Amino acid sequence: WESRGIGATIIFTSTAITLVMAVHAGTGRGALAPGTEWSELARVVDDVAAGPSGVSGAGASAAQCLVLLRALRWRVLLSAEKAISPLTMFWATSAGYLGNTFLPARAGEIIRSALIGRREAISTSYVLATALTERMMDVIILVLMSGIALMALPNMPEWLVLAAQAMAVMGIVALGILFLGPRLESFFTLVLQRIPLLPPNIRERLISLLSQFLMGMRALHHPGRMLRFAGWSLLIWSADAVIAMLARTH
């Protein structure tokens, strides 16, 4: 990780895997998942090799551009604690996507957070909180937009209307937790202090982790960072949509 060689290896490997997954999705076989046959993966690689000239390179470039955009957006949240090199953010984000490809429960988020925390000598709990905040915002916006879009459709079945309303409510609740959670730090700390039979050293460690985690969530409360985060998000979602439409034409 400390050397450029490791960073280059991460970029090369994640590029190859991201490209394979993109082509795999584009061929209509669905995303790779645990239990996927390696023979199936080999067929996907054959599809890439047999595809039109330039598609592989364009796919790899587009995939890495999206990774870079997401790395720069994550950097906005981390700037509340420390200004980090864009290249460092790109390497860590690439490693995180690589981990998410093969590990369950999105363990890549922990990998990229640990890499940044160790490299920049900042709390891993704080870094992980910013990574989760980034993901939560994506999910919240997606849920809210989906719920509103469904409710706007005419002649929908009643069960679908209820589902759309539930999705919208869940999005609003999650958004409230994201923005109100850090303001309740004293309450959460008091709860930890009142837990009986908890060893003092463990109690102090939990309170410290809570403080670092909530500080990471609080990074989005700054108006300037929120606007920059929203700008990067709009660019990322627009790029995602354009790439998806272009992929359908090939």
Backbone as CSV, one residue per row, in Angstrom:
resi,resn,N_x,N_y,N_z,CA_x,CA_y,CA_z,C_x,C_y,C_z
1,TRP,0.827,-1.213,0.000,0.000,0.000,0.000,0.848,1.244,0.000
2,GLU,1.995,1.189,0.702,2.851,2.346,0.791,3.529,2.664,-0.538
3,SER,3.637,1.701,-1.398,4.350,1.908,-2.654,3.386,2.139,-3.797
4,ARG,3.929,2.767,-4.846,3.110,2.990,-6.030,2.801,1.681,-6.738
5,GLY,3.689,0.704,-6.574,3.449,-0.585,-7.213,2.195,-1.245,-6.706
6,ILE,1.960,-1.156,-5.399,0.749,-1.746,-4.826,-0.481,-1.009,-5.344
7,GLY,-0.394,0.325,-5.386,-1.519,1.095,-5.903,-1.828,0.741,-7.341
8,ALA,-0.780,0.585,-8.151,-0.992,0.224,-9.555,-1.622,-1.149,-9.680
9,THR,-1.208,-2.077,-8.808,-1.785,-3.427,-8.828,-3.271,-3.387,-8.493
10,ILE,-3.626,-2.584,-7.485,-5.034,-2.449,-7.102,-5.853,-1.898,-8.262
11,ILE,-5.325,-0.856,-8.907,-6.048,-0.234,-10.011,-6.229,-1.213,-11.163
12,PHE,-5.144,-1.923,-11.520,-5.211,-2.857,-12.643,-6.202,-3.978,-12.359
13,THR,-6.114,-4.549,-11.151,-6.983,-5.675,-10.808,-8.443,-5.254,-10.739
14,SER,-8.694,-4.120,-10.076,-10.089,-3.677,-9.950,-10.667,-3.275,-11.300
15,THR,-9.816,-2.737,-12.182,-10.283,-2.402,-13.528,-10.745,-3.647,-14.264
16,ALA,-9.921,-4.701,-14.200,-10.261,-5.944,-14.891,-11.555,-6.534,-14.352
17,ILE,-11.691,-6.552,-13.029,-12.879,-7.150,-12.414,-14.117,-6.308,-12.702
18,THR,-13.972,-4.977,-12.595,-15.109,-4.105,-12.872,-15.578,-4.252,-14.305
19,LEU,-14.624,-4.360,-15.239,-14.974,-4.533,-16.645,-15.715,-5.841,-16.868
20,VAL,-15.217,-6.920,-16.263,-15.871,-8.214,-16.404,-17.296,-8.154,-15.874
21,MET,-17.478,-7.500,-14.717,-18.819,-7.398,-14.139,-19.734,-6.547,-15.017
22,ALA,-19.177,-5.474,-15.593,-19.998,-4.622,-16.458,-20.454,-5.380,-17.691
23,VAL,-19.539,-6.111,-18.317,-19.893,-6.897,-19.494,-20.850,-8.013,-19.108
24,HIS,-20.628,-8.603,-17.937,-21.498,-9.675,-17.461,-22.926,-9.183,-17.306
25,ALA,-23.061,-7.984,-16.729,-24.402,-7.411,-16.585,-24.996,-7.066,-17.940
26,GLY,-24.163,-6.566,-18.839,-24.649,-6.173,-20.151,-25.083,-7.332,-21.012
27,THR,-24.544,-8.539,-20.748,-24.937,-9.700,-21.537,-26.235,-10.316,-21.045
28,GLY,-26.781,-9.754,-19.963,-28.076,-10.230,-19.489,-27.991,-11.412,-18.551
29,ARG,-26.808,-11.742,-18.054,-26.689,-12.887,-17.156,-26.771,-12.488,-15.692
30,GLY,-26.859,-11.190,-15.442,-26.956,-10.756,-14.067,-25.581,-10.558,-13.465
31,ALA,-25.536,-9.938,-12.285,-24.265,-9.646,-11.641,-23.653,-10.899,-11.048
32,LEU,-22.326,-10.855,-10.923,-21.653,-11.979,-10.286,-22.085,-12.060,-8.833
33,ALA,-22.219,-13.248,-8.334,-22.650,-13.454,-6.965,-21.918,-14.653,-6.405
34,PRO,-21.907,-14.785,-5.039,-21.279,-15.960,-4.464,-21.849,-17.237,-5.059
35,GLY,-20.985,-18.147,-5.442,-21.421,-19.400,-6.022,-21.392,-19.404,-7.533
36,THR,-21.019,-18.266,-8.147,-20.942,-18.211,-9.605,-19.897,-19.197,-10.106
37,GLU,-20.233,-19.944,-11.135,-19.303,-20.910,-11.703,-18.167,-20.184,-12.408
38,TRP,-16.937,-20.702,-12.246,-15.802,-20.092,-12.922,-15.903,-20.286,-14.429
39,SER,-16.593,-21.352,-14.864,-16.789,-21.530,-16.300,-17.655,-20.409,-16.866
40,GLU,-18.615,-19.958,-16.060,-19.452,-18.831,-16.469,-18.605,-17.569,-16.592
41,LEU,-17.703,-17.360,-15.627,-16.811,-16.215,-15.686,-15.930,-16.284,-16.924
42,ALA,-15.478,-17.491,-17.260,-14.645,-17.656,-18.460,-15.424,-17.282,-19.716
43,ARG,-16.720,-17.619,-19.748,-17.533,-17.259,-20.908,-17.684,-15.741,-21.022
44,VAL,-17.766,-15.079,-19.865,-17.852,-13.623,-19.883,-16.579,-13.020,-20.462
45,VAL,-15.431,-13.558,-20.043,-14.156,-13.078,-20.575,-14.099,-13.298,-22.080
46,ASP,-14.616,-14.444,-22.546,-14.670,-14.698,-23.989,-15.535,-13.658,-24.693
47,ASP,-16.639,-13.261,-24.047,-17.497,-12.230,-24.627,-16.732,-10.920,-24.811
48,VAL,-15.922,-10.588,-23.806,-15.135,-9.358,-23.894,-14.161,-9.438,-25.053
49,ALA,-13.479,-10.590,-25.159,-12.479,-10.758,-26.218,-13.118,-10.724,-27.600
50,ALA,-14.348,-11.238,-27.700,-15.011,-11.311,-29.004,-15.822,-10.065,-29.327
51,GLY,-15.876,-9.118,-28.391,-16.698,-7.939,-28.592,-16.110,-6.992,-29.614
52,PRO,-16.877,-5.946,-29.959,-16.420,-4.967,-30.941,-15.132,-4.294,-30.494
53,SER,-14.331,-3.893,-31.451,-13.065,-3.233,-31.150,-13.313,-1.952,-30.368
54,GLY,-12.563,-1.769,-29.301,-12.665,-0.561,-28.502,-13.648,-0.643,-27.361
55,VAL,-14.546,-1.638,-27.370,-15.545,-1.721,-26.305,-14.886,-2.010,-24.964
56,SER,-13.917,-2.927,-24.960,-13.255,-3.282,-23.712,-12.540,-2.084,-23.106
57,GLY,-11.783,-1.380,-23.941,-11.071,-0.211,-23.437,-12.010,0.875,-22.966
58,ALA,-13.076,1.101,-23.717,-14.048,2.119,-23.327,-14.747,1.731,-22.030
59,GLY,-15.067,0.433,-21.901,-15.721,-0.029,-20.675,-14.829,0.140,-19.467
60,ALA,-13.548,-0.213,-19.617,-12.609,-0.070,-18.505,-12.433,1.395,-18.130
61,SER,-12.331,2.256,-19.130,-12.159,3.687,-18.870,-13.380,4.264,-18.162
62,ALA,-14.570,3.884,-18.631,-15.798,4.386,-18.012,-15.916,3.905,-16.573
63,ALA,-15.581,2.624,-16.344,-15.672,2.068,-14.994,-14.736,2.795,-14.046
64,GLN,-13.506,3.044,-14.486,-12.550,3.706,-13.618,-12.871,5.183,-13.436
65,CYS,-13.487,5.809,-14.418,-13.940,7.190,-14.248,-15.000,7.282,-13.155
66,LEU,-15.907,6.306,-13.137,-16.926,6.282,-12.090,-16.306,6.064,-10.716
67,VAL,-15.311,5.173,-10.647,-14.614,4.950,-9.376,-13.943,6.240,-8.918
68,LEU,-13.310,6.949,-9.851,-12.648,8.212,-9.510,-13.653,9.241,-9.007
69,LEU,-14.796,9.339,-9.670,-15.819,10.293,-9.239,-16.310,9.969,-7.832
70,ARG,-16.520,8.690,-7.561,-16.976,8.298,-6.227,-15.892,8.539,-5.184
71,ALA,-14.640,8.346,-5.568,-13.531,8.617,-4.648,-13.468,10.101,-4.300
72,LEU,-13.659,10.950,-5.294,-13.626,12.391,-5.055,-14.818,12.839,-4.209
73,ARG,-15.962,12.191,-4.400,-17.115,12.527,-3.561,-16.864,12.124,-2.115
74,TRP,-16.296,10.930,-1.913,-15.974,10.477,-0.556,-14.957,11.418,0.079
75,ARG,-14.038,11.922,-0.716,-13.008,12.842,-0.224,-13.634,14.096,0.379
76,VAL,-14.783,14.521,-0.145,-15.469,15.692,0.400,-15.829,15.462,1.866
77,LEU,-16.342,14.289,2.188,-16.712,13.985,3.570,-15.484,13.893,4.465
78,LEU,-14.434,13.256,3.966,-13.221,13.095,4.767,-12.497,14.418,4.984
79,SER,-12.770,15.412,4.148,-12.096,16.700,4.290,-12.461,17.397,5.594
80,ALA,-13.520,16.947,6.254,-13.873,17.508,7.556,-12.789,17.237,8.584
81,GLU,-12.021,16.182,8.375,-10.950,15.810,9.298,-9.575,16.090,8.707
82,LYS,-9.412,15.796,7.403,-8.088,15.940,6.795,-8.219,15.968,5.279
83,ALA,-7.403,16.805,4.634,-7.364,16.828,3.170,-6.488,15.677,2.684
84,ILE,-7.060,14.796,1.887,-6.367,13.589,1.438,-6.164,13.659,-0.069
85,SER,-5.037,13.141,-0.516,-4.706,13.150,-1.935,-5.772,12.425,-2.754
86,PRO,-6.190,12.994,-3.890,-7.159,12.302,-4.753,-6.671,10.932,-5.207
87,LEU,-5.361,10.791,-5.455,-4.834,9.500,-5.886,-4.957,8.461,-4.781
88,THR,-4.686,8.872,-3.546,-4.856,7.961,-2.411,-6.310,7.526,-2.286
89,MET,-7.228,8.473,-2.462,-8.648,8.148,-2.403,-9.024,7.167,-3.507
90,PHE,-8.448,7.355,-4.690,-8.754,6.478,-5.814,-8.265,5.064,-5.548
91,TRP,-7.051,4.928,-5.035,-6.524,3.591,-4.731,-7.398,2.886,-3.695
92,ALA,-7.748,3.608,-2.623,-8.537,2.994,-1.556,-9.930,2.613,-2.052
93,THR,-10.550,3.486,-2.839,-11.881,3.190,-3.371,-11.840,1.997,-4.312
94,SER,-10.795,1.906,-5.132,-10.638,0.754,-6.023,-10.511,-0.532,-5.222
95,ALA,-9.732,-0.478,-4.144,-9.584,-1.655,-3.285,-10.913,-2.031,-2.647
96,GLY,-11.711,-1.023,-2.273,-13.017,-1.298,-1.694,-13.959,-1.972,-2.669
97,TYR,-13.970,-1.512,-3.912,-14.802,-2.153,-4.934,-14.328,-3.575,-5.206
98,LEU,-13.028,-3.768,-5.181,-12.489,-5.114,-5.363,-12.973,-6.033,-4.247
99,GLY,-12.963,-5.531,-3.002,-13.447,-6.325,-1.878,-14.930,-6.609,-1.966
100,ASN,-15.716,-5.612,-2.381,-17.158,-5.817,-2.511,-17.506,-6.849,-3.573
101,THR,-16.602,-7.022,-4.557,-16.854,-7.983,-5.627,-16.853,-9.411,-5.111
102,PHE,-15.952,-9.716,-4.175,-15.760,-11.100,-3.757,-16.175,-11.383,-2.313
103,LEU,-16.264,-10.363,-1.472,-16.554,-10.578,-0.058,-18.017,-10.267,0.244
104,PRO,-18.605,-10.972,1.217,-20.020,-10.736,1.554,-20.204,-9.470,2.378
105,ALA,-21.450,-9.045,2.476,-21.858,-7.948,3.367,-21.103,-6.655,3.088
106,ARG,-20.733,-6.432,1.829,-20.028,-5.213,1.435,-18.815,-4.949,2.317
107,ALA,-18.027,-5.997,2.533,-16.833,-5.880,3.370,-15.796,-4.949,2.766
108,GLY,-15.938,-4.642,1.484,-15.018,-3.703,0.858,-15.053,-2.327,1.498
109,GLU,-16.196,-1.961,2.110,-16.283,-0.672,2.795,-15.315,-0.630,3.967
110,ILE,-15.179,-1.757,4.659,-14.239,-1.835,5.780,-12.807,-1.790,5.265
111,ILE,-12.563,-2.469,4.140,-11.212,-2.498,3.569,-10.758,-1.098,3.197
112,ARG,-11.591,-0.374,2.457,-11.166,0.961,2.022,-11.048,1.924,3.198
113,SER,-11.888,1.742,4.215,-11.799,2.597,5.399,-10.521,2.316,6.178
114,ALA,-10.181,1.031,6.312,-8.957,0.668,7.029,-7.722,1.174,6.293
115,LEU,-7.735,1.106,4.968,-6.597,1.591,4.190,-6.392,3.090,4.382
116,ILE,-7.468,3.847,4.298,-7.359,5.294,4.482,-6.947,5.624,5.913
117,GLY,-7.574,4.955,6.885,-7.255,5.222,8.277,-5.795,4.966,8.593
118,ARG,-5.277,3.861,8.084,-3.880,3.515,8.345,-2.935,4.426,7.577
119,ARG,-3.249,4.717,6.334,-2.369,5.537,5.491,-2.299,6.974,5.982
120,GLU,-3.437,7.516,6.418,-3.502,8.925,6.795,-3.471,9.145,8.302
121,ALA,-3.349,8.064,9.070,-3.258,8.151,10.534,-4.466,8.879,11.141
122,ILE,-5.656,8.508,10.685,-6.883,9.025,11.276,-7.746,7.841,11.700
123,SER,-8.733,8.114,12.536,-9.551,7.048,13.101,-10.276,6.256,12.016
124,THR,-10.104,4.934,12.049,-10.801,4.076,11.091,-12.313,4.134,11.306
125,SER,-12.735,4.297,12.563,-14.168,4.414,12.847,-14.754,5.643,12.165
126,TYR,-14.011,6.734,12.216,-14.460,7.962,11.551,-14.535,7.759,10.040
127,VAL,-13.495,7.156,9.472,-13.464,6.931,8.023,-14.609,6.016,7.603
128,LEU,-14.838,4.946,8.381,-15.927,4.023,8.063,-17.277,4.726,8.138
129,ALA,-17.427,5.625,9.107,-18.690,6.356,9.227,-18.944,7.221,8.000
130,THR,-17.898,7.851,7.469,-18.083,8.656,6.252,-18.424,7.768,5.058
131,ALA,-17.799,6.585,4.989,-18.100,5.656,3.887,-19.551,5.192,3.960
132,LEU,-20.014,4.864,5.168,-21.396,4.418,5.332,-22.380,5.566,5.089
133,THR,-21.988,6.779,5.492,-22.830,7.944,5.226,-23.014,8.144,3.727
134,GLU,-21.923,7.982,2.986,-21.984,8.097,1.527,-22.956,7.079,0.942
135,ARG,-22.852,5.828,1.399,-23.741,4.779,0.893,-25.183,5.031,1.307
136,MET,-25.369,5.469,2.542,-26.720,5.735,3.034,-27.403,6.819,2.210
137,MET,-26.659,7.848,1.851,-27.249,8.924,1.056,-27.687,8.415,-0.309
138,ASP,-26.869,7.554,-0.916,-27.263,6.967,-2.202,-28.567,6.187,-2.070
139,VAL,-28.637,5.349,-1.032,-29.826,4.516,-0.826,-31.046,5.378,-0.511
140,ILE,-30.861,6.375,0.345,-31.976,7.234,0.735,-32.565,7.960,-0.473
141,ILE,-31.698,8.551,-1.279,-32.175,9.277,-2.461,-32.863,8.324,-3.430
142,LEU,-32.289,7.128,-3.605,-32.891,6.146,-4.508,-34.273,5.731,-4.021
143,VAL,-34.398,5.469,-2.718,-35.681,5.051,-2.153,-36.713,6.167,-2.282
144,LEU,-36.311,7.394,-1.961,-37.244,8.517,-2.057,-37.703,8.744,-3.495
145,MET,-36.753,8.729,-4.424,-37.108,8.955,-5.826,-37.997,7.835,-6.358
146,SER,-37.691,6.586,-5.961,-38.508,5.458,-6.409,-39.924,5.558,-5.858
147,GLY,-40.020,5.903,-4.571,-41.339,6.027,-3.965,-42.170,7.120,-4.605
148,ILE,-41.555,8.279,-4.854,-42.275,9.391,-5.481,-42.687,9.035,-6.910
149,ALA,-41.774,8.384,-7.644,-42.080,8.005,-9.029,-43.236,7.017,-9.086
150,LEU,-43.243,6.055,-8.166,-44.316,5.064,-8.163,-45.658,5.700,-7.824
151,MET,-45.652,6.623,-6.864,-46.907,7.266,-6.476,-47.443,8.170,-7.584
152,ALA,-46.554,8.631,-8.468,-46.982,9.519,-9.553,-47.572,8.761,-10.733
153,LEU,-47.374,7.444,-10.777,-47.898,6.655,-11.890,-49.416,6.508,-11.770
154,PRO,-50.142,6.582,-12.882,-51.607,6.450,-12.828,-52.042,4.984,-12.745
155,ASN,-53.217,4.778,-12.174,-53.853,3.459,-12.144,-52.960,2.383,-11.523
156,MET,-52.336,2.723,-10.417,-51.491,1.740,-9.738,-52.342,0.892,-8.799
157,PRO,-51.989,-0.400,-8.645,-52.681,-1.230,-7.661,-52.484,-0.662,-6.253
158,GLU,-53.441,-0.933,-5.393,-53.384,-0.375,-4.044,-52.151,-0.852,-3.287
159,TRP,-51.786,-2.132,-3.485,-50.627,-2.646,-2.769,-49.343,-1.939,-3.202
160,LEU,-49.272,-1.529,-4.478,-48.087,-0.829,-4.963,-48.044,0.597,-4.427
161,VAL,-49.214,1.209,-4.289,-49.283,2.541,-3.687,-48.789,2.489,-2.247
162,LEU,-49.248,1.472,-1.504,-48.810,1.319,-0.116,-47.307,1.073,-0.039
163,ALA,-46.794,0.266,-0.966,-45.354,-0.007,-0.981,-44.563,1.268,-1.262
164,ALA,-45.049,2.078,-2.199,-44.371,3.334,-2.525,-44.391,4.285,-1.336
165,GLN,-45.521,4.352,-0.649,-45.614,5.209,0.527,-44.675,4.728,1.626
166,ALA,-44.602,3.410,1.801,-43.697,2.855,2.810,-42.242,3.170,2.473
167,MET,-41.889,3.076,1.190,-40.526,3.390,0.763,-40.195,4.853,1.046
168,ALA,-41.132,5.737,0.764,-40.899,7.156,1.009,-40.724,7.434,2.497
169,VAL,-41.560,6.798,3.321,-41.451,6.982,4.773,-40.114,6.457,5.281
170,MET,-39.699,5.286,4.802,-38.417,4.722,5.215,-37.264,5.649,4.828
171,GLY,-37.334,6.229,3.640,-36.292,7.155,3.214,-36.223,8.381,4.103
172,ILE,-37.378,8.918,4.466,-37.422,10.097,5.332,-36.884,9.764,6.718
173,VAL,-37.257,8.596,7.249,-36.766,8.175,8.568,-35.249,8.011,8.548
174,ALA,-34.733,7.359,7.509,-33.285,7.165,7.402,-32.562,8.504,7.297
175,LEU,-33.151,9.434,6.554,-32.556,10.763,6.427,-32.554,11.477,7.777
176,GLY,-33.638,11.293,8.538,-33.700,11.887,9.868,-32.643,11.319,10.796
177,ILE,-32.441,10.002,10.734,-31.417,9.370,11.569,-30.038,9.901,11.212
178,LEU,-29.790,10.051,9.921,-28.483,10.515,9.458,-28.173,11.915,9.970
179,PHE,-29.186,12.770,9.992,-28.936,14.152,10.379,-29.194,14.420,11.863
180,LEU,-30.044,13.616,12.503,-30.323,13.832,13.920,-29.423,13.002,14.824
181,GLY,-28.930,11.855,14.316,-28.096,10.977,15.123,-26.929,11.676,15.791
182,PRO,-26.105,12.433,15.046,-24.968,13.110,15.676,-25.374,14.129,16.734
183,ARG,-26.578,14.676,16.638,-27.033,15.655,17.622,-27.457,14.989,18.931
184,LEU,-27.587,13.674,18.910,-27.988,12.933,20.114,-26.804,12.217,20.748
185,GLU,-25.602,12.710,20.482,-24.406,12.039,20.998,-24.414,11.961,22.519
186,SER,-24.824,13.036,23.183,-24.829,13.029,24.650,-25.799,11.980,25.188
187,PHE,-26.929,11.796,24.501,-27.898,10.779,24.932,-27.319,9.379,24.772
188,PHE,-26.711,9.105,23.605,-26.112,7.789,23.379,-24.978,7.522,24.369
189,THR,-24.207,8.557,24.669,-23.113,8.408,25.638,-23.664,8.081,27.017
190,LEU,-24.746,8.746,27.396,-25.372,8.489,28.693,-25.881,7.056,28.776
191,VAL,-26.463,6.563,27.688,-26.946,5.179,27.661,-25.793,4.212,27.888
192,LEU,-24.667,4.448,27.223,-23.504,3.572,27.408,-22.974,3.654,28.834
193,GLN,-23.027,4.824,29.422,-22.535,4.981,30.790,-23.437,4.295,31.808
194,ARG,-24.699,4.118,31.470,-25.656,3.519,32.407,-25.764,2.002,32.252
195,ILE,-25.108,1.420,31.253,-25.186,-0.033,31.081,-24.483,-0.712,32.251
196,PRO,-25.194,-1.558,33.001,-24.568,-2.195,34.164,-23.603,-3.308,33.766
197,LEU,-22.675,-3.593,34.666,-21.730,-4.708,34.537,-20.820,-4.590,33.308
198,LEU,-20.688,-3.386,32.776,-19.805,-3.181,31.630,-18.451,-2.700,32.138
199,PRO,-17.378,-3.447,31.872,-16.045,-3.053,32.358,-15.696,-1.632,31.918
200,PRO,-15.063,-0.851,32.794,-14.754,0.551,32.472,-13.942,0.732,31.192
201,ASN,-12.969,-0.155,30.961,-12.138,0.008,29.762,-12.949,-0.218,28.481
202,ILE,-13.861,-1.189,28.517,-14.724,-1.434,27.357,-15.698,-0.273,27.172
203,ARG,-16.218,0.245,28.302,-17.151,1.371,28.229,-16.485,2.586,27.562
204,GLU,-15.275,2.889,27.997,-14.560,4.032,27.430,-14.256,3.820,25.952
205,ARG,-13.928,2.584,25.603,-13.643,2.286,24.202,-14.893,2.465,23.347
206,LEU,-16.033,2.002,23.835,-17.290,2.147,23.097,-17.676,3.614,22.938
207,ILE,-17.480,4.400,23.996,-17.802,5.826,23.924,-16.905,6.530,22.913
208,SER,-15.628,6.143,22.894,-14.695,6.725,21.930,-15.083,6.364,20.495
209,LEU,-15.427,5.088,20.277,-15.851,4.656,18.942,-17.125,5.377,18.512
210,LEU,-18.062,5.528,19.453,-19.308,6.237,19.158,-19.024,7.673,18.737
211,SER,-18.135,8.338,19.476,-17.804,9.724,19.169,-17.195,9.860,17.779
212,GLN,-16.258,8.960,17.439,-15.624,9.004,16.125,-16.635,8.709,15.014
213,PHE,-17.512,7.744,15.263,-18.500,7.362,14.250,-19.480,8.502,13.987
214,LEU,-19.966,9.128,15.055,-20.915,10.231,14.882,-20.244,11.446,14.252
215,MET,-18.949,11.627,14.520,-18.228,12.721,13.881,-18.168,12.500,12.374
216,GLY,-18.023,11.246,11.962,-18.037,10.943,10.539,-19.386,11.232,9.912
217,MET,-20.462,10.900,10.617,-21.801,11.206,10.111,-22.042,12.711,10.069
218,ARG,-21.421,13.429,11.004,-21.607,14.875,11.095,-20.919,15.623,9.952
219,ALA,-20.057,14.934,9.220,-19.311,15.594,8.138,-20.236,16.182,7.089
220,LEU,-21.417,15.600,6.927,-22.354,16.058,5.902,-23.204,17.232,6.380
221,HIS,-23.073,17.605,7.657,-23.901,18.676,8.193,-23.403,20.058,7.772
222,HIS,-22.163,20.148,7.341,-21.603,21.435,6.915,-22.215,21.830,5.568
223,PRO,-22.790,23.030,5.446,-23.469,23.417,4.193,-22.576,23.325,2.959
224,GLY,-21.332,23.774,3.079,-20.429,23.726,1.929,-20.144,22.308,1.479
225,ARG,-19.870,21.431,2.453,-19.605,20.026,2.109,-20.859,19.373,1.548
226,MET,-22.013,19.729,2.086,-23.253,19.139,1.586,-23.487,19.524,0.123
227,LEU,-23.227,20.788,-0.220,-23.410,21.225,-1.601,-22.424,20.536,-2.536
228,ARG,-21.164,20.409,-2.100,-20.173,19.723,-2.938,-20.525,18.249,-3.094
229,PHE,-20.983,17.639,-2.004,-21.391,16.238,-2.056,-22.559,16.067,-3.023
230,ALA,-23.524,16.984,-2.963,-24.682,16.907,-3.863,-24.253,17.082,-5.317
231,GLY,-23.299,17.984,-5.554,-22.814,18.188,-6.914,-22.131,16.955,-7.484
232,TRP,-21.253,16.344,-6.693,-20.591,15.108,-7.140,-21.616,13.998,-7.346
233,SER,-22.612,13.922,-6.457,-23.636,12.874,-6.575,-24.417,13.025,-7.871
234,LEU,-24.797,14.254,-8.202,-25.531,14.497,-9.445,-24.695,14.077,-10.653
235,LEU,-23.395,14.381,-10.600,-22.505,14.001,-11.697,-22.387,12.483,-11.802
236,ILE,-22.275,11.810,-10.660,-22.142,10.349,-10.645,-23.401,9.686,-11.179
237,TRP,-24.560,10.115,-10.698,-25.815,9.498,-11.146,-26.048,9.764,-12.632
238,SER,-25.694,10.941,-13.096,-25.842,11.244,-14.524,-24.922,10.365,-15.357
239,ALA,-23.673,10.198,-14.895,-22.723,9.343,-15.614,-23.196,7.897,-15.621
240,ASP,-23.728,7.437,-14.485,-24.277,6.072,-14.417,-25.373,5.881,-15.464
241,ALA,-26.272,6.856,-15.551,-27.391,6.750,-16.489,-26.905,6.750,-17.934
242,VAL,-25.949,7.614,-18.246,-25.430,7.688,-19.615,-24.734,6.393,-19.998
243,ILE,-23.900,5.860,-19.090,-23.181,4.614,-19.374,-24.158,3.457,-19.555
244,ALA,-25.206,3.419,-18.715,-26.203,2.349,-18.844,-26.913,2.417,-20.194
245,MET,-27.255,3.623,-20.635,-27.928,3.764,-21.932,-27.006,3.395,-23.088
246,LEU,-25.740,3.790,-22.983,-24.787,3.437,-24.033,-24.545,1.935,-24.082
247,ALA,-24.524,1.300,-22.884,-24.292,-0.148,-22.837,-25.426,-0.901,-23.521
248,ARG,-26.642,-0.372,-23.422,-27.793,-1.032,-24.038,-27.756,-0.962,-25.563
249,THR,-26.994,-0.020,-26.098,-26.946,0.136,-27.554,-25.895,-0.746,-28.202
250,HIS,-25.082,-1.457,-27.396,-24.036,-2.325,-27.946,-24.358,-3.787,-27.647
